[in-house]
């Protein structure tokens, strides 16, 4: 379906992406929608614009949208260092180590949910491989979808493009649900009251050090330099360890943490400036994620594939929720780790930031990257068992 704004109208498309991001940030500060996150507002508004045909849809159409590609290729690598300049790794491990526990529990929930869904939903002759690819992407993120698909020769399957569309749609719905979870008071009985919930108001935090042109220039230079270094060295590391996974995000995270922990006092003055810029870039990225919800492709393949996803996600969340009290997990540890499972670090990190959980930004990225590492292995193993 052609959109009113065409994919090659770059400045107009970029205007809409930044407008959705600005609307989300503005609405959160104005408290227009109560406890609903600004990122939720950003994603929903862009999803609606894409589904009604006002802006280009970001997936499933076979048409590349250069502005969306630019946001994917540049905003995430640059925003990660900006969000991590204030990271004290010792403090993070001490205060947020339970995010790893929550992530592992969530991964177990995905695996069990996949077997339950396979038992109830018939996905056709290649059901085992389809289930394996779905499990891989829900354990670690979409990077595992492609890697597992290539390993299982699933990329030639007719379900491949349809599964991508359903994956975007189902995962986006799930992330929107996660943003609503803190407002669902009837779930409070499951969260630990002992876990530290350190909500930080980004407006207050930004007042610690005045934003200046000097700090903006230095912060952006360092972030782009670190992103460039990660992108430069990633192919060499991939060849050295014999993997096809894109390791640039991992290296960017490592380099960012090294710089942040080697020069904590020097970077302290940049903290509020860099975090504000990085958070804005994450809002823009999630606006593009919202535009990737292609409802038309979902409707073409019927309800079975979508229902398969929903069963896994429902069990995953239920499993995490029921075990949260035992492992003393608070609501933010549950939903951020769950986002790391379902969508990977690129969504879990801005979720942590937008919810005021700055101390969880780095752990969210790290456990998300762990998902990259284990997701493909888990997906291939499930396909072999069910094949």
C-alpha positions as CSV (number, residue, x, y, z in Angstrom):
1,X,0.0,0.0,0.0
2,X,1.3,3.4,-1.0
3,X,1.6,6.0,1.8
4,X,0.8,9.7,1.5
5,X,4.3,10.5,2.5
6,X,6.6,8.5,0.1
7,X,9.8,6.7,1.2
8,X,12.0,9.0,-0.9
9,X,10.6,12.2,0.7
10,X,13.5,12.0,3.2
11,X,13.0,15.3,5.1
12,X,9.3,14.8,5.4
13,X,9.7,11.3,6.7
14,X,12.4,12.5,9.1
15,X,10.1,15.3,10.3
16,X,7.4,12.7,11.2
17,X,9.9,10.5,13.0
18,X,11.2,13.4,15.1
19,X,7.6,14.7,15.6
20,X,6.6,11.4,17.1
21,X,9.6,11.4,19.4
22,X,8.9,15.0,20.4
23,X,5.3,14.2,21.0
24,X,6.2,11.3,23.3
25,X,8.7,13.3,25.3
26,X,6.3,16.3,25.6
27,X,3.4,14.2,26.6
28,X,5.4,12.5,29.4
29,X,6.5,15.8,30.8
30,X,2.9,17.2,30.6
31,X,1.5,14.0,32.2
32,X,-1.3,14.0,29.6
33,X,-1.7,10.2,29.8
34,X,-1.1,9.6,33.5
35,X,1.5,6.9,34.1
36,X,1.7,5.9,30.4
37,X,5.3,6.3,29.2
38,X,6.3,8.8,26.6
39,X,7.9,6.0,24.6
40,X,4.6,4.2,24.5
41,X,3.0,7.4,23.1
42,X,5.7,7.7,20.5
43,X,5.4,4.1,19.3
44,X,1.6,4.1,19.2
45,X,1.4,7.4,17.3
46,X,3.9,6.3,14.7
47,X,2.2,2.9,14.4
48,X,-1.1,4.6,13.7
49,X,0.4,6.9,11.1
50,X,2.0,3.9,9.4
51,X,-1.2,1.7,9.5
52,X,-3.5,4.4,8.1
53,X,-1.0,5.0,5.2
54,X,0.2,8.4,6.2
55,X,3.9,7.5,6.6
56,X,5.8,4.5,5.0
57,X,5.5,1.2,6.8
58,X,8.9,0.1,7.9
59,X,8.7,-3.7,7.2
60,X,7.0,-6.2,5.0
61,X,6.5,-4.0,1.9
62,X,9.7,-4.7,0.1
63,X,10.4,-0.9,-0.1
64,X,13.4,0.5,1.7
65,X,12.9,3.7,3.7
66,X,16.3,5.5,3.8
67,X,15.4,7.6,6.8
68,X,14.4,4.5,8.8
69,X,17.6,2.8,7.7
70,X,19.6,5.8,8.8
71,X,18.0,5.7,12.3
72,X,18.8,2.0,12.6
73,X,22.3,2.3,11.3
74,X,23.4,5.4,13.2
75,X,21.2,6.4,16.1
76,X,21.6,3.2,18.1
77,X,25.4,2.9,17.8
78,X,25.8,6.6,18.8
79,X,23.2,6.6,21.5
80,X,24.7,3.7,23.4
81,X,27.9,5.5,24.4
82,X,25.9,8.6,25.2
83,X,23.7,6.6,27.7
84,X,26.7,4.8,29.2
85,X,29.1,7.7,30.0
86,X,28.0,7.7,33.6
87,X,28.2,3.9,34.1
88,X,30.1,2.7,37.1
89,X,30.4,-1.0,36.4
90,X,31.1,-2.0,40.0
91,X,28.0,-0.1,41.2
92,X,25.9,-1.6,38.4
93,X,26.8,-5.2,39.2
94,X,26.2,-4.5,42.9
95,X,22.8,-2.8,42.4
96,X,21.4,-4.5,39.3
97,X,22.8,-7.9,39.1
98,X,19.4,-9.4,39.5
99,X,18.5,-8.3,36.0
100,X,20.6,-11.2,34.7
101,X,18.6,-13.6,36.9
102,X,15.4,-12.2,35.5
103,X,16.7,-12.5,32.0
104,X,17.6,-16.2,32.4
105,X,14.1,-16.9,33.9
106,X,12.5,-15.1,31.0
107,X,14.5,-17.2,28.5
108,X,13.4,-20.3,30.2
109,X,9.8,-19.1,30.0
110,X,10.2,-18.6,26.2
111,X,11.6,-22.1,25.7
112,X,8.8,-23.7,27.7
113,X,6.2,-21.5,26.1
114,X,7.5,-22.5,22.6
115,X,6.9,-26.2,23.3
116,X,3.4,-25.4,24.7
117,X,2.6,-23.3,21.6
118,X,4.0,-26.1,19.3
119,X,1.7,-28.6,20.9
120,X,-1.5,-26.5,20.3
121,X,-0.7,-24.6,17.0
122,X,-0.1,-26.3,13.7
123,X,2.5,-24.3,11.6
124,X,2.6,-26.8,8.7
125,X,5.3,-29.1,7.4
126,X,8.2,-27.0,8.5
127,X,6.8,-26.3,12.0
128,X,9.9,-27.4,13.9
129,X,12.2,-24.9,12.1
130,X,9.5,-22.2,12.3
131,X,9.3,-22.7,16.1
132,X,13.0,-22.7,16.4
133,X,13.4,-19.3,14.6
134,X,10.6,-17.8,16.7
135,X,12.2,-19.0,19.9
136,X,15.5,-17.6,18.9
137,X,14.2,-14.2,18.2
138,X,12.2,-14.1,21.5
139,X,15.2,-15.2,23.6
140,X,17.6,-12.6,22.2
141,X,16.1,-10.3,19.6
142,X,15.7,-10.0,15.9
143,X,19.4,-10.5,15.1
144,X,18.9,-14.2,16.1
145,X,15.9,-14.5,13.7
146,X,18.2,-14.0,10.7
147,X,21.1,-16.1,12.1
148,X,18.8,-19.0,13.0
149,X,16.9,-18.7,9.7
150,X,20.2,-19.0,7.8
151,X,21.4,-21.9,9.9
152,X,18.1,-23.8,9.4
153,X,17.8,-22.8,5.7
154,X,14.5,-21.2,6.8
155,X,15.2,-18.1,4.7
156,X,13.8,-19.9,1.6
157,X,10.6,-20.9,3.4
158,X,7.4,-19.1,2.3
159,X,6.7,-18.4,6.0
160,X,10.0,-16.4,6.3
161,X,8.8,-12.9,5.3
162,X,5.4,-13.5,6.9
163,X,7.1,-14.4,10.2
164,X,9.2,-11.2,10.1
165,X,6.0,-9.2,9.8
166,X,4.3,-11.1,12.6
167,X,7.4,-10.9,14.7
168,X,7.4,-7.1,14.4
169,X,3.7,-6.8,15.1
170,X,3.6,-9.2,18.1
171,X,6.8,-7.9,19.7
172,X,5.6,-4.3,19.3
173,X,2.3,-5.1,21.0
174,X,4.1,-6.9,23.8
175,X,6.5,-3.9,24.4
176,X,3.5,-1.6,24.5
177,X,2.0,-4.0,27.1
178,X,5.2,-3.9,29.2
179,X,5.0,-0.1,29.4
180,X,1.5,-0.5,30.9
181,X,2.5,-3.1,33.5
182,X,3.6,-0.6,36.3
183,X,0.2,0.9,36.1
184,X,-1.6,-2.5,36.6
185,X,-1.9,-2.3,40.4
186,X,-3.5,-5.8,40.7
187,X,-0.1,-7.3,39.8
188,X,1.7,-5.6,42.7
189,X,1.3,-8.7,44.8
190,X,3.8,-10.5,42.6
191,X,6.6,-7.9,42.8
192,X,9.2,-7.8,45.6
193,X,8.8,-4.8,47.8
194,X,12.4,-5.2,48.9
195,X,14.0,-4.6,45.5
196,X,15.3,-1.1,45.1
197,X,13.2,1.0,42.8
198,X,15.2,4.0,42.0
199,X,13.1,6.2,39.7
200,X,15.1,9.2,38.4
201,X,13.4,12.2,37.0
202,X,15.3,13.1,33.8
203,X,14.3,16.8,34.1
204,X,15.9,17.0,37.6
205,X,18.9,15.0,36.5
206,X,19.5,17.4,33.6
207,X,19.8,20.3,36.0
208,X,22.9,18.9,37.7
209,X,25.2,20.2,34.9
210,X,24.0,22.9,32.5
211,X,23.9,21.8,28.9
212,X,26.4,23.8,26.9
213,X,27.6,23.8,23.3
214,X,31.0,22.6,24.5
215,X,29.5,19.6,26.4
216,X,27.3,18.7,23.4
217,X,30.3,18.8,21.0
218,X,32.6,16.7,23.2
219,X,29.8,14.2,24.1
220,X,28.9,13.7,20.4
221,X,32.5,13.4,19.3
222,X,33.3,10.8,21.9
223,X,30.1,8.8,21.1
224,X,30.7,8.8,17.4
225,X,34.4,7.9,17.9
226,X,33.5,5.0,20.1
227,X,30.8,3.9,17.6
228,X,33.3,4.1,14.8
229,X,35.8,2.1,16.7
230,X,33.3,-0.6,17.4
231,X,32.2,-0.8,13.8
232,X,35.8,-0.9,12.6
233,X,37.0,-3.7,14.9
234,X,33.8,-5.8,14.8
235,X,34.6,-7.6,11.4
236,X,38.1,-8.6,12.7
237,X,36.6,-10.1,15.9
238,X,33.9,-11.9,13.9
239,X,36.5,-13.5,11.7
240,X,38.7,-14.3,14.7
241,X,36.0,-16.2,16.5
242,X,34.3,-17.5,13.4
243,X,30.8,-16.0,13.8
244,X,28.5,-14.2,11.4
245,X,26.8,-12.2,14.2
246,X,27.3,-8.5,14.1
247,X,29.5,-7.8,17.1
248,X,29.7,-4.0,16.6
249,X,27.1,-3.3,19.4
250,X,28.9,-5.6,21.8
251,X,32.2,-3.8,21.1
252,X,30.6,-0.3,21.3
253,X,29.2,-1.3,24.7
254,X,32.6,-2.6,25.9
255,X,34.5,0.4,24.6
256,X,31.9,2.7,26.3
257,X,32.2,1.0,29.6
258,X,36.0,1.1,29.4
259,X,36.1,4.8,28.8
260,X,33.4,5.5,31.4
261,X,35.2,3.5,34.1
262,X,38.7,4.8,33.2
263,X,37.7,8.4,33.2
264,X,34.7,8.7,35.5
265,X,35.5,12.2,36.9
266,X,36.2,13.7,33.5
267,X,33.0,12.3,32.1
268,X,30.8,13.4,35.0
269,X,30.4,16.9,33.6
270,X,29.0,15.3,30.4
271,X,26.5,13.0,32.1
272,X,23.3,15.0,31.9
273,X,24.1,16.4,28.4
274,X,25.0,13.0,26.9
275,X,22.1,11.2,28.6
276,X,19.6,13.7,27.3
277,X,20.9,13.4,23.7
278,X,21.1,9.7,23.9
279,X,17.5,9.4,25.3
280,X,16.2,11.6,22.5
281,X,17.9,9.4,19.9
282,X,16.3,6.3,21.5
283,X,12.9,7.9,21.2
284,X,13.5,8.5,17.5
285,X,14.6,4.9,17.1
286,X,11.4,3.6,18.8
287,X,9.3,5.8,16.6
288,X,10.8,3.9,13.6
289,X,10.1,0.6,15.5
290,X,6.4,1.8,15.7
291,X,6.4,2.4,12.0
292,X,7.6,-1.2,11.4
293,X,4.2,-2.6,12.5
294,X,2.8,-4.0,9.3
295,X,-0.8,-5.1,10.1
296,X,-1.5,-6.0,6.4
297,X,1.1,-8.7,6.3
298,X,-0.1,-10.1,9.6
299,X,-3.6,-10.4,8.2
300,X,-2.4,-12.2,5.1
301,X,-0.9,-15.2,6.9
302,X,-3.9,-15.8,9.2
303,X,-4.1,-16.0,13.0
304,X,-2.0,-19.2,13.5
305,X,1.4,-17.6,13.5
306,X,0.3,-14.6,15.6
307,X,-1.4,-16.9,18.1
308,X,1.9,-19.0,18.3
309,X,3.7,-15.8,19.3
310,X,1.0,-14.8,21.8
311,X,1.1,-18.1,23.6
312,X,4.9,-17.9,24.0
313,X,4.8,-14.3,25.2
314,X,1.9,-14.9,27.6
315,X,3.7,-17.9,29.2
316,X,7.0,-16.0,29.3
317,X,5.4,-13.1,31.2
318,X,3.4,-15.4,33.4
319,X,6.5,-17.4,34.3
320,X,8.5,-14.3,35.1
321,X,5.7,-12.8,37.2
322,X,5.1,-16.0,39.2
323,X,8.8,-16.4,40.0
324,X,9.5,-12.6,40.7
325,X,8.6,-12.7,44.4
326,X,10.7,-15.8,45.0
327,X,13.8,-14.2,43.4
328,X,13.0,-10.8,45.0
329,X,12.5,-9.0,41.6
330,X,10.8,-5.7,41.4
331,X,8.5,-4.6,38.6
332,X,11.2,-2.8,36.7
333,X,13.6,-5.7,36.8
334,X,10.8,-7.9,35.4
335,X,9.7,-5.7,32.5
336,X,13.2,-4.5,31.4
337,X,14.6,-8.1,31.4
338,X,11.5,-9.2,29.5
339,X,12.0,-6.4,26.9
340,X,15.7,-7.6,26.6
341,X,14.4,-11.1,25.8
342,X,11.7,-10.2,23.3
343,X,13.2,-7.2,21.5
344,X,16.9,-7.2,22.5
345,X,19.1,-4.4,24.1
346,X,18.1,-1.7,21.6
347,X,14.6,-1.6,23.2
348,X,15.5,-2.7,26.8
349,X,18.0,0.1,27.2
350,X,15.7,3.0,26.2
351,X,12.9,1.4,28.3
352,X,15.1,1.5,31.3
353,X,16.1,5.1,30.6
354,X,12.6,6.3,29.9
355,X,11.3,4.6,33.2
356,X,14.0,6.5,35.1
357,X,16.0,3.4,35.8
358,X,19.4,4.8,34.7
359,X,21.3,2.2,36.7
360,X,19.7,-0.6,34.6
361,X,20.7,0.8,31.2
362,X,24.0,-1.0,31.0
363,X,22.7,-4.3,32.5
364,X,19.8,-4.1,30.0
365,X,22.3,-3.9,27.1
366,X,24.6,-6.6,28.5
367,X,21.8,-9.1,29.1
368,X,20.4,-8.3,25.7
369,X,23.7,-9.1,24.1
370,X,23.8,-12.3,26.1
371,X,20.6,-13.1,24.3
372,X,22.3,-12.5,21.0
373,X,24.9,-15.1,22.0
374,X,22.5,-17.8,23.3
375,X,19.4,-17.1,21.2
376,X,20.6,-18.8,18.0
377,X,21.9,-21.9,19.9
378,X,18.6,-22.2,21.7
379,X,16.6,-21.8,18.4
380,X,18.6,-24.4,16.5
381,X,18.3,-26.8,19.4
382,X,14.5,-26.4,19.6
383,X,14.3,-26.9,15.8
384,X,16.3,-30.1,16.1
385,X,14.1,-31.5,18.9
386,X,10.8,-30.6,17.2
387,X,11.9,-31.3,13.6
